[in-house]
Amino acid sequence: MQKSSPALAAFWFCLAASLPAADTPAPPAGENPLLTASPLPFHYPQFDKIKVEHFAPALERGMTEELQEVAAIAADPAAPTFDNTIVALERSGRLFARANTIFSSLNGAHTNPAMQKLESDFAPKFAAHRDAIRLNPALFARIQALYDRRNSLGLDPESFHLLDRYYKDFVRAGAKLSDADKTKLKALNTELATLGAKFSQNVLREKNAGSIIVEDRAELAGLSDAEISAAADTAKADGHPGKFAIRLLNTTGQPPLASLQNRALRERIMVASLARNSHGGEFDNRGIVARIARLRAERAALLGYASHAAYQLGDQTAGDVATVNKLLAQLAPPAVANARREAADMQAIIDAAHGGFQLAAWDWDFYAEKVRQARYAFDESQLKPYFELDHVLFDGVFYAANRLYGLTFKERHDLPVYEPTVRVFDVFDRDGSPLAIFIGDYYARPSKRGGAWMNAYVSQSGLFGEKPVVANHLNIPHPAPGEPTLLTSDEVRTAFHEFGHALHGMFSNVRYPRFSGTSVPRDFVEFPSQVNEMWATWPEVVQHYAKHYKTGEPIPAALLAKMLAAKKFNQGFETTELVAANIIDQAWHQLKPDEVPAADGALAFETAALQKAGVDFPPVPPRYRGPYFSHIFASGYSAGYYSYFWSEVLDADSVEWIKQHGGLTRENGDHFRATLLSRGGSDEAMTLFRNFTGRDPYIEPLLERRGLAQPAAN
């Protein structure tokens, strides 16, 4: 694995040179665009004026102002009322929220060493700031007083729910602890924040430094000419002219494995992928993983919970550890059984060709394509010419939103962007009025973290009269110069998925910022976005966007039929790799403090957990291993990665409901919007689901979708 490159160092140097260092003297207040709301439409950020040196003073001032505002609320001599306490808290911290939202968003989408230093410096400060508010005894006393008489306050449903959430948020944050335990909690939170920042930076740096360098073009047989050309450009940019470089994505599996004919190179790629952040050196995260797990367990015990998982799940729709364990136990055996049947089909192809080897993890994608070709007479490479980015976006993602919700989109070029390939769109509602601004950031780059996500730069709020500015981020590889951006079917699905999150943010119609958009339980937030994936393969939609990038001809009906018929193909693999990642997540987070292994035992601990759960099938490694599992060690999914399965139960059931009620219709879209998408977190999550479907969810549609309802056919 290539650990560093002159080009990578030059890249960071150029970024750092263009953005002043974090310790540059702060500019005068009047020159800092973060200190006041942006004058641009919808308070869209002034990306062209924001510089690294603006963040520290804005964040510091924002925290100071918020603490002053909170102190005034806590010391108010008037008896606590909903307005002078809860609404006042909703109004506090505007500067800090604005500066921190832009900082954290840019640090994920377009970071540099100066930004990363700020992240490291401010992570413990942010933790201390949150604790200073949530552990303020005078403030909590006012919240407690209101909560105790909540039924007599005459609150409307959203306000009643807000009071309930504030009380629970403060209690879960430790507001009822003794002073001594609060001191312990603050120390735990500070260290955890520091470690989380370090973990995420290590993952990004390892990804950027760990490209697979290939000397001979012949080793790349199986890749298209455009992919080989892109690999040559990547190698040149990384300081290896005349060679080829394959950059790793954040997941264990890597796209080139499906096409590369050279088995030795496939093995190099998979071994390198699995070894990320765990093979010694400056980016090794094993020690950080073990320390985070122990600190989380200690914090959970301090707060009165059996484990970090118990603490986390107590505030989710799943409710408790036993429920999640039951879900995973239901999914694991049939998933692995399906994966073994799929592996047998591939082994038969290997044996028929006298391959002389047993199927390994680096072979799976390559031979899965051969099985797909044999069974359905097509492979993924036949689809890509029909999945050009603009067609997918305008004629697919936006088209479905227009048919369902009456939305229209207009690209604009007058607003500043933080990177030249970023695109901006006005979004107009069904009556033609402005609804939101949408930012599309689709391409991978070394300054961008892995994966795909949505974030809101400005969240909708009736309290402040604000409309949303939301962004989608993908990591699509740049094509070679002059070549079109052709997507894989997985990238198409991801584009629809992330836009589902964007719709959740854009349709938000709540009064209080606490409930805006995607501010819902973690195991519910993926549900609306997964529902939106259905339109990626809905016949009317796919026929509208799947057009050949050269001829404009629509995808042939026969190829489309084969693609749709193959939707359940490889579900054993896909479900098993996700279950395995979930087992790793729960294994780390169901531990007591003294059960957490040391750094050098971290990988063995994960292997033992997979064996115990019956998902230790070597040809199907977990989607993530702990040392690069950013979801659970540097994001909000700790003990919550099951959310994708949990949400998929709701999603699969909802998809069936939509199909039964006519599919792609305005009536269905308007109903989904009114009962769920517009409500944010303003009511209990499962109440919103029932408002949409009129009943509790069924698990059968999920089992059917993933081929788990009955044994997969050979």
Secondary structure, DSSP 4 states (H G I P E B T S, - for coil): -----HHHHHHHHHHHHHS--TTSPPPPGGG-GGGS---SGGG---TTT--HHHHHHHHHHHHHHHHHHHHHHHT-SSPP-IIIIIIHHHHS-HHHHHHHHHHHHHHHHS--HHHHHHHHHHHHHHHHHHHHHHT-HHHHHHHHHHHHTGGGS---HHHHHHHHHHHHHHHHTTTTS-HHHHHHHHHHHHHHHHHHHHHHHHHHHHHHH-PEEES-GGGGTTS-HHHHHHHHHHHHHTT-TTSEEE---SSSS-GGGGT---HHHHHHHHHHHHHTT-SSSTT--HHHHHHHHHHHHHHHHHTT-SSHHHHHHTTSSS-SHHHHHHHHHHHHHHHHHHHHHHHHHHHHHHHHTT--S---TTTHHHHHHHHHHHHHS--HHHHGGG-BHHHHIIIIIHHHHHHHH--EEEEESSS--SSTT-EEEEEE-TTS-EEEEEEEEEE--TTS-SS-EEEEEE--BTTTTB--EEEEEEEEPPPPTT---BPPHHHHHHHHHHHHHHHHHHS---SSGGGSTT-S-HHHHHHHHHHHGGGGS-HHHHHHH-B-TTT-PBPPHHHHHHHHHGGGTTHHHHHHHHHHHHHHHHHHHT--GGGPPPGGGHHHHHHHHHHHHT---TTS--S--GGG-HHHHSSS-TTTTTHHHHHHHHHHHHHHHHHHTTSS-HHHHHHHHHHTGGGTTSS-HHHHHHHHHSS---SHHHHHHTT-SSPPP-
